[in-house]
Amino acid sequence: MAEAHAEDRRRLTPGPDDVHGHPGLRGCARTGRQDDPLRRELADFIDRHGIVAAHEDVRSKLGIPCLGAIPKTSAKDAFVDELKNPTSIVSEAYSAVVAALRFSTESGMPKVLLITSTQSGEGKSSTALAIAQNFARREKSVLLIDSDLRKPAFKAASDKVGLTKLLTNDEKLEPHVVETQHSNLWLLPSGPVPPNPADLLSTGRIRTILAEATEKFDLVIVDAPPTLGLADAPLLSAAVGNVMFVVLNTTLLVANFGSGSSAHLGAARLLYGMGRSDALPRRFFGAVDARRGVPRNNVLLVGLFALVGGLLLSYQLGAEMLNFGAFIAFTGVNLAAFTHYWVRSSERRVSNFVLPLLGALICLYLWFSLRLPAKVAGGVWLAAGVLYGAIRTRGFRRQLSFEAPPE
């Protein structure tokens, strides 16, 4: 049994390896000539439609539906782990895409679907795998075809079978289809890399292969090469007819970078204030770089924690750990408001009783809805903080005086 897996290149910034081996892409990337027809066509498109910055712009500016948005996974191999969990954020996002696909045509879900993107690294292969697995879990027999004959994303145990072999002879489809580790999901690998992929795909043989596949399987997903600078994807789309385009939202990446930088500096500033107030060791956390005037130690420490978390934690676990702290903090804020305005205040109002308690109950309900790994990790971190606070304040007998960090 051959095991199929996808290279997880989702939401990564394309680098030199993404254009290596593709003359059309390499020429555009390196020369950047102003008379390049592709550059002129892109400039004309931007003049007519403007920049597509959000998924709402896809329908308003291009007149085509946006099937959904998939969040980024930060850790290596996290995408495959997210797909294994049907309740993860990534799996739920792909389930929404699958639901949208069912209403994408008058006859419902297309029998054959081609998935491509502008260039490598935008998530087309990961999307093809996710959609194929989603339908396979629904007891549909699914065939995933790796039609990227230049840079295959899925691998089989042998190069003696695959799409390349079928394109060069009249053999039946079945001997070239291999089982995967997923029930109801089969793979037609690309096979050995040919010297002339576009020539092989330009014949009528590909239509015969697709017709045979639709007779044997409920759904056929075709993972196509990127479109930029290559003739392969247009040739395949003409044979398939139904195309899904995967787009990397760079605007969202820039926004996340700005938001992350702001949070990074805010956390460093908070640690600096705690160091100045002796809640944390002043010598380390309260120190300021003499040359730049910033709490350098805190900036580096927060950056180190963010880097390690980004490499080791999945998107969902990281988000839930942040929510763990937020829900605990907001519960404390509501209880403090209740204590101040109802217990200690002489002027008691019903709103001062109901609203803080209601807010605390909502926060606790959301906290209990978090998954167990987030509760365990957050609980350990909380316990460590309480223990440190007890030591620092001598059993909570010494009051700390917090200073507001300077602007």
N, C-alpha and C positions, 0 to 999 in steps of 0.2 A: 504494500500500500504506500503510495507516495504522499508525503505531507506537504501541503501548500501553505505558504505564508506570504505576507506582504511586507515590503520595506516601508517602514513608517516614516515618511518624509513630510508629514502634514505640518502646514503652517511654519515651515522653515524658510528662511530667507535664501533664495536660490544663489548658489555660488558657482565657481568655475566648473565644478563637476557636472552641474546641470546642463551645460552647453557643450561639454566635451564630447567629441564624436559626431556632432551635428553641424555640418558646414554652414548651413543657413543661419543657425543661431550664433555660431562662433563669429561669423563675419559681421553680423549686426552688432554683437556685443563688443567687438574689438575696434572696428573701424568707425562706427557711428557716423557714416556718411550722410550728408544732408540730402543727397539725391537718391537715397534709398527709397524704392517704391513703397516698402512696408512703412517706413517712417512718414512718408507723405500721406499714405492712407490713414494712419493713426492720427495724424494732425487734422486731416479733414473730418474724421469721426468726432474728435474732441470739439472741433468748431461747430459741428451740427448738434451734438447731444450734450456737450459739457462733460465734466468728470462724474463718473459713477462712484460715489463715496459711501453709500449705504445700500442695504438690500432693497429699501423702498425705491431707490432710483432705478432699479432694474426694470420695474414695471412702468414707472412714470416717464423715463427717458428712452427706454428701448422697446417698450410695448410687449414684453414677454414676462411670464410669471417667475417669481423667485420661490423655489420650492422649500427653502429653509436656510437656517444658519447653524453651523456646527462650531462649537467652542474648541479652542486650542487645547491640546494635551501637552504638558510641559516635560514630563519625565520620559526617559528612554523606555520603549516597550509599553508605555502607559496606555497607548491607544488600544492595543490588543487586549490588555487587562480590562479596559473600560467596556469593550464590546462583549466580554464574557459576562458582564453584569448587566442584565436587562434593565435595571433601575438606575444605572449611572446616567450622568448628565449627557454624555456623548451618545449613549444608546437611545435615550429618550429623544434627543435631537434627530437622530437618524430615523426613529420611528415616526416622527412628524413629517420627515421628508418622504418616507414610504407612503404615509397617508395622503400626502399631497399628490404623489405620483398616481394614485388610484383615480384621481379626478383630473389628471392632466390631459386626457383625451376623451372623446365622446364614448369610446368603447371601454374605458377604464384603463387599468395598468397595461402598458405596452408589452407585447409578448417578447420583443427583443429591444434592449436598451443599450445604447452606446454612451460611455462616460469618458469625457476628455476635459482638457484644460488648455490654457494659453501656453504655459511652459511647465517644466518639471517642478516638483516641490509644492504644488498647490493642493494636493490631497486627492487627486482623481483615483489612484489605485486604492487608497484607504477607503474612499467612498464606495468604490465598486465592491470591495470586500464586505463592507458594513451592510450595504443594501442586499447583497447576496446572502449573507448570514441571516439578516432580518427575515427574508422570505423563506429561507430554509427552516427557520424556527417555526414558521407557520405551516409546516408540513407541505411546502411546495418543493418540487424537484427543480433545482437551480443548477445551471451550467455557467461557470465563470470562464470567459475566454480571455486569455492574455494576448492581445493582438499588437502589443508594442514589440515589434520584431527587432528593434534597435537596442532597447534598454529594458528588458523584461523585469517586471516587479514580482512575479510569482515564479516559484521554482518547483520542478518535479525531480524525481530521483534519477531520471535518464533523459538525455537529449535525443534519444531515438524515436520519441513520440512528440507530437506537438503540431501547432498550426502550420509551421513552416513545411513540415513533411506533407501535410494534407494539401497544401497549396501547390506542391510539385508532383503530386500523383493523384490517382483516382481511388484511393483507399477509402473505406468506410470510416465514419467518425468514431464509432465505439471503441476500437482498439487504442485510440489516442487519448481517450478521456480517462483521467485518474481520479481515484477517491481522495477526499481530504479528511482531516480529523473532525470535520463537522458533518453531522447527519444531514442527508438530503442535499448536500452541496458537493458538486463535482467540478473538476478543473480541466480545461483544455490549455496546457501550457503553450508558450510561444515556440518552443523547440530551439534548435540551433540558430544562431544569428546569421542571416543570409547576407550576401554582399549587395543585394538589390531589393530591399523590402517594398519600395513603391511599385516596382515592376510586378512583383508577386501579387500585390493587392489590387492591381489594376485589371486583372483577368476576371472572368465570370465565375471562377472557381469559388471565390469567397461567398457568393450568393448561394451556391449549392450547399456549402458547408453550413451556412446559417439556416437554410431551409430544412436540412436534415436534423439540425439541433432543435429547432422548434417542434419537430414531430416527436422527439424523444423526451423533451423537458418542458416543464410548465413555464419556465422563465429562463431567458438567456441574457446574461450581463456581459457586455464587451468592454474590457478595459483597453482604451485606445491610446496611442501616443499623443503628446501635446501637438497643438495645431501650428504654433509659431515656427515658420520656416520649413515645415515638412508637408509633403503631399499625402502622407499616410492617413491622417485623420479625415480629411475631406473624402478620400476614396472609400474609407470604411463607412462614413456617415451616409454616403450615397447608397450603399448596400443595405444599411440597417434602417435608416429613415427616422428613428427616434433618438434624439441626442440630449444628454444632460451635460451641462457645462459647469465645471467646478472653478470657482474664482476665489483667490486669496484676497481678503479684505485688508489691504495695507493701511487704509485709513484707520481701521480699528486697531491695528498693531501700533500705529503711532499714538493713538489715543491711550492705549494701555501702557505704552512706554511713559507718556507724560503723567498718567495717573500713578504708575508705580514709582516714578521718580519723586513725585510729591509725597507719597506715603513713606518712601524711604527717608526723605529729609525730615518729615514730621516725626517719625519714630526716633531718629537720631536726636532731634531737638528735645523730645520728651525725656530721653535717657540723660541728656545733658542737664535738664532741670532737676531730675531726680539725683544726679550726682552732685549738683550744687547744693542740694538740700540734705545731703548725707543719707538719703534713702538708699543710694548705691555708693560704692567707694568713690570718693571725690577725686582722688588722684588719677583714676582712669577715666571715669565717666564725666567728670567736671572739667577736664582739661580742654584747652582750646589751642589749636595750632597757631603759633605766633605769627607765621607768615601769611596764612590765608584767613585767619579769624574764624575758623569753623571747628566744631568738635570732631576732629578727624577720627579719633578712636571709635566713636559711636557710629560714624558713617561707615567705616570699614566693617565694624561688627555686624551692623544691620545688613550690609551688603553680603557678608559671608553667610548669614542665616538665610537670606533670600536665595542665594545661589544654591546652597545645599538643599533647601526645601524644593526649589524648582527642579533640581535634578532627581530627587528621590521620591517626591510626593506626586500622586496623581492630581489631576485638576480638581476632582470632586473632594478628595481628602483634604487638600489644601484649603479649598473654599469652606469646607465644614469646620476645619480647625479655626479659621478666622471667625466664623459664625459662633463657634463655641465661646470664644472670649467676648464677642459682642453681646450675645444673649445674656451671659452672666453679668456683664457690666451694666446693661440696660435694666436687668432685673434689680440689681443693687441701687441704681438711680431711682427707680420707681419706689422701692421700699424706703429709701432715704427721704423721698418726697412725702411719702405717707407718714413717716415718723415725725418729720419736721412740721408739716401742716395739720396733722390730725392728733398725733400723740402729744406733742410738746406745745402746740399753739393753743392759745385761749379761745381763738375764734375758729370754731370748727364748722366746716361746710360739708355738705354731702358730696360735692364734687371732689373735695380733697380726700375723701374716703374711697369713693368708687373708682375714679380715674387711675390713680397710682396702682391700686390693687389689680384693676383690670389689665393695665399695662404689664405688671409683673407676671400675671397669670399667662398672658399671651406669650411673653418672652420664655417662660418656663415650658409652655407647650411646644414652642418651636425648638427649644433646647432638647426636649425629650424625643423629638422627631429626627434628630441627628443619628447617623449610624454609629455603631459600637466602636469602630476604630478611632473615629474622631473624638468620642467621649473619653476613651482610654488615654489617647495622646494629650488631649486638652486637660484631662483630670490630673495626669502626672505633672504637666507643666504648672497647673494651678496649685497642686500640693507643694511643689518645689518653691513656688512664690510665697505661699503661706508660711512654710518652714523658714525661708530666708527672712521674711518679715518678722517672724517671732524672734529670731536670733538678733536681728538688727535693732529691734525695739525692746530687747530684754523681756521677752514674754508679753509684748504689747503694753508694757508699762511706761515706756518712754514715747512721748508724742513727737512726731516729725513735723517740721515746718517747711512746707514746700514753697519754693520760690518760682515765680513765673520766669521762664527763660527769656533772655533779652532778644529783641527783634533783630 
